[in-house]
């Protein structure tokens, strides 16, 4: 099994629903995103997936969240935009273009991350 990973970043605001504490107030993060792709077969060039292609597709999705209030996006209507939900959103959107995406990690701080995979 082969695995490749890329990292990217975005900045956005959010507030958690049904939460008592500081995070119920609007605040922002500089989110770090890690996207993992796995597969058994390499192409003729000996690569699983060209990093340029992976970065382009991932950044198309990440750009949708960049400098937005995530609570105001239709995909998060009535959903608390926690790191967990953001990781799932990114995974599912990326999966539409990259079928062998394996896992997405979303870091809201340098020490706190959430992951989603199926």
Residue, then its C-alpha position, 0 to 999 in steps of 0.5 A: x500500500x502506498x500513501x501520499x499526503x499534502x498540507x494546506x491552510x485556510x483562515x476562517x471564523x466560526x462559532x460552535x452551536x450547543x456549546x457552553x464556553x468561549x467557543x460559542x462566541x464567534x472566533x477565528x482560526x488559521x486551520x491546517x489541513x492534511x489530506x491523505x491518499x492511499x492506493x495499491x497501484x502506481x502509474x507508469x511514472x511510479x507515482x500514486x497521484x501527482x502532488x500537483x493534481x492533489x493540491x489543485x483539487x484540495x485547494x479548490x475545496x479549501x478555498x471555498x472555506x477561506x476567509x468565510x464565516x463557516x456558520x453562514x455557509x449552506x452546508x453548515x446550516x444548523x450544523x455546529x462547524x466543529x473541527x470534526x464536521x469541517x474534516x468530514x465536509x472536506x473529506x466528502x468534497x475531496x472524495x468527489x474528485x479524488x476517489x482514493x482519498x483516505x483521511x483528512x486531518x483538520x488542525x485548529x491549533x498546533x496542538x489540536x486536530x480532528x480527523x475524518x475517514x471512512 
